[in-house]
Amino acid sequence: MEMTGKYTIPASREAVWQALNDPAILKQCIPGCDELEMTSPTEMTAQVTSKIGPVKAKFKGEVTLQNINPPESYTIAGEGKGGVAGFAKGGADVHLEESAEGTILTYTANAQVGGKLAQLGSRLIDSTARKMADEFFGKFSEVVGGGADGGDDGLDAGEIAAAQTAAVDEAPVLVSEAVTDIEHAVEEKIHDAEEKIEVAAGKGVLGGPFVWGLIALAALIAVLAVLN
């Protein structure tokens, strides 16, 4: 999986650089981050609880900073293990550029997943990764920029993008649940109709069982046609 992104953060490049190396700020901004500790100037350990589709797991991993060129760029490399859920590893090149609006942050990331995560499909994994990135940088921009880019509606660009992604991801599930409810309702109606037909056929009404059998077949075909 490969992913790129570009964000404008309303703060100086030096402030953004310092924040990218501050464990307290990173923990606050990373979705689902339970623990984050800097063990050396270039190494961190982290524990993150994440949900990708039906799979939810607690990942423990290590992150290393490489190719450090302050306050302009560095490379992040890391690996996280989530037990039976699988693992994820990869890296990202991060670049900071000064602009009139503050600092433009761009990144290029690549990652590999294994275990149950690899069985979920690249589309779901990609959309979840994009959602987490938008949530992180939306929160990061808010924290580092001191809310300078926000209005009074309580939503930033990252939160809006995350909500849109979540809606797209959840739509098939909601449709499936609705179809299941309709199928159950139809099954109940058919069952009630069959019971009434059996009673009427036993009494010999309108020609007996044969005629009522034809009526039941016609009713079933009509219901299936409406359902389709």
N, C-alpha and C positions, 0 to 999 in steps of 0.2 A: 504494500500500500504506500502510495506517495501523496503528499498533500502540501499545498502552499497557501500562504495567507499574508495579508497586508493590513495593518491597523495604524491609525493615527492616534497618538496618545498626547493629551494636552499637558505636557511637562517637558522640561529640558532633557537633553540626551543624557547628561550626567545623572539626573534624578532617576531616569528610567533604568540606566545601567545599574545604579546602586540597588534599585528595587528588585531587579532580576537576580541579584545576588543576596537578597535578604530572605532567609528562611521564613521569618514571621509573615512577611507580605505574601510570599509564594503559597504558604499553607492556607492563608486566608482566601486566596484566589483560585486555587486548584479545586475543581469539583470533587467532593467526596474525600478530600485529604484528611486523614486522621492524625498522622504524624509526619513531621519533616524535620530532619536534623542535619546540620552541616558538620561533617566529621573532619573536614580539612578545607582549606581555601578553594579546592577544586572538586570536592566530593561531598555527596549528600545521600542520606538514606531516607526512604519514604514508605508510608503505608497508606494505600488509597482503597476505598470501597467503591466499586463501580458496577453498573448494571448495563449489560449489552443485550438487548432483546430479552429472552427468558433467563439468561445466565447472569447471576449476581455473585460477585466474589470479592474477597479482600486480597489485594495485591501488595506484596512486599518487594521492594527493589532498591537498587543503587543507581545513582546518577553521577556521571563524571563530566566536568567541564574541560573542554579541550580547545586548542587553537585560540586562546584568549587574546583579544586585541582591544583593551579598554580605551574609551567607552564606545567602541564601534561594533564589535562582533565577537561571537564565540560559537563553539559547537557543543551541543548537548548529546551525550550518549548514555543509554541506560537500558536496564532490563528488569522486568517485574514478573513475579511468579504468583499465580493464584490458585495453587493446589490442583484439584481435579478439574477446575475450570480451564486450566492451561497457562500459557505464558505470553508475554508481549515484550519485544525488544526492538530497539531502533535508535534513531538519532535525529537531530535537527540543527540546521545552520541558521543562526539568528543574526540579523544585521540591523543596526540603528542608524538613522539618517536624520539630521536636523531639518526642520521645515518651519514655515511661518506659523503653522498651527501648533507646533510643538516638536514631536518626534515621530517619524515614520518607522514602524517596526515591521520588518518582513522576515518570513521564515520559510524554509523548505525542509520538510520532514519526510522520513521513510520509516516504516515499521513492519515487523513480521509477527504473526500470532500463531499459536499452536494449541493443541488440545481441543476442548469443546468449542473454544472461541473460533477456531478455524472452520468449524462445521456450520457456522451461522451465515456464512456468505459475505462476500466483499462489500456488497451494497449496504447492508446493515452496519457492518463495522465502520465503513467510511462515513456514513451519516452520523454515527455515534461519536466518532473522533472529531468530526467537524463541529458537532453540537458542543462537545466539551471544550474545544478550542475557542469557540465564540463565547462560551460562558466564562472561560478563564480570562480572555483579553478584555471582555466587557467589564468584569470585576476589577481587573488589573488597572484599566484605564480610569475607572472610578476612584480607586484607592490612591493611585500615584498622582492623578490629576486633581485630586481634591474635589471631585464633582464639578470641575469647570466646564465639562462638555455636556452636562446633563441638564434637562429641563426640569419641570416640576411634575412630570407624569409618572415618575418612578420606574421607567423602563429605559434601558440603554439598548444600543444596537445588538450587543451580544445576547441579551435576554430575549429580544424580539426574534432574532434568528433561531435561538434555541427553541422558542415556543413554536415557530413555524415547522422546524424539523420534527419536534415531538408530535405535532398534529399529523404530519405526513406519515410518520412511523406507526401511529396508533390507529389511523383510519382503517387499514385492512382488518385489524382486530375487532373494531367496532362493527364493521359491516358483517364480519363472520358471526358475531354474537347476535346481530339482528336477524340474520338468515336462520340461525338455529332456533331463535324464539318463534319465528314464523312457521318453521317446519314442525315444531312441537304443537303449535296451535292447530295446524292443519291436521296433524295426526289425531288430535283429540276430536276434531269435528268428524273426521272419517270414522273413528271408532264409535262415536255416538250414532252416526248415520247407519253404520252396520248393525248395531244393536236394534235400532228401530225397524230396519228392513227385515231382520231375522224374525222379529215379533210379528210383523205384518205378513211375511211369507208363511209363517206357521199357521196363520188364520185363513190362508187361502185368498187373501184380498187381491183383486185385480189380476186373477189368473194364476196365483200361486207362486212358488219359488222361482220358476224359470223367468217369468216377467220381471220379478223383483231383482233377479240376478242381472238382467240387462240394464235395469235402472241404476243399480249400484255401479256397474261398469261405466256407464255414461257419466255418472256423477264423479267418479274417480278421475276419469279423463279430463273433465272440465276443471276440477281442482288443480290437477297437475299443470294444465295449460296456463291457468292464472298464476300459479307459483313461478313457472318459468318466465 
